[in-house]
Amino acid sequence: MADFIDSTAFNFEQGQRARKLFAAVVLAALDDAIADDKKYGNGPEQIARWARSRDGREVLSCAGIDPNERVVKGLMEFVSKGIRTSVALSREESERRHALEMDQAEAA
């Protein structure tokens, strides 16, 4: 019985590691699209094309993201904002956005 629990826990951990790896691929694709947007001006179209492709749908699924049209639109919007993923996921950026939202709420 203990062997079954150990193997189940091991398999779960391996699955979580794989999901994180594919999530990193999605973040890299977003960064590439942001770079394309700054250089060529076609970033949102590039990420949409990738997300709708067979490979893109497979990577999104493996990352635990449902590859539907709503997700594609969200990815396109994220790329159009032009904020790199490392900055967007940082604590400082999160605090800055929260402070901005609070200032806007007080002004209204």
N, C-alpha and C positions, 0 to 999 in steps of 0.2 A: 504494500500500500504506500509506503514512504517513497519507493522508487517511482510510482505513478505520479505522486505529487511533485517530486523533484523534476521529473521530465516535463510535466505540465508547466511548472514555473519557468523552467529553462526555455521551453517553446514560446511562452508568452513574452519573456524578455527578448528573445531573438526577434520575435515579431515587432516588438516596440522599437528595437534598434533599426530594423529594416524600414519601418514607417518614418523614423527620424531621418534616415538616409534619403529617402525619397522626398521628404519635406525640404531637405537641403537642396535637392535638385530643383524643386519648384522655386525656392528663393533665388537660386542662381539664374534660373530662366527669367525671373522678374528683373534681376539686376542687369542681365543682358539686354532685355527689352528697354529698360530705362536708359542704358547707354546708347542703344540704337535710336531712341527717341531724341536724346540730346544731340546726337551726331547727324542723323538723317531725318528725324521728324516722323518716323513711322513705328514707334514703339508699341502703342496700343494695338495696331494691326498685327504686328509680329507676335505679340503674346496671345492674341485671339487665334491666329492661325495655328500656333503651337498647341494651345489648349484644345482646339477642335480636332487636331490631328490624332491619329491612332496612338502614336507614342505619347503625346501629351495627355490624352485621356487615361492611358495606362499608368503613367507616372502620378497623375492626380489621384487616381483610385488607390494606388499603392501607398500614397501619402495620407490616405484617409479622408480625401476630399472628393465629394460627389461631383463628377465632371459634367455639370449641367450648364445651361446658358446663363443662369444667374451668376454662377461662379466666373464664367468667362467675362461677363460685364464688370464684375468686381475686380478682376485682374486688370482689365483694361483701364478702369478708373484709377486703380493704384498706380499703374505705370504712367498715366497722364499727369498725376500729381508730381512725379519726378523725384520723390524722396526714396533714396536707396534703402534696401531692406534692413541693413545694419543700423541705419539711423532711425528708421521707423520703429524698430523693435527695441530701441534703447530706452532706458528709464528717463533720461533727460527730455527726449522728444515727447514721451508720454506725459510727463509733468508739464511741459510747455503747452501741449494741446489742452490739457485739463484746465490750466490757468486761463488760457484764451477762452475756453467755453464758459468758465465762471465769470470772466469779465463781460462777455457778451450777454450772459443771463442777467447780470446786475444792471447793465445798460438798458435792458428792455423793460 
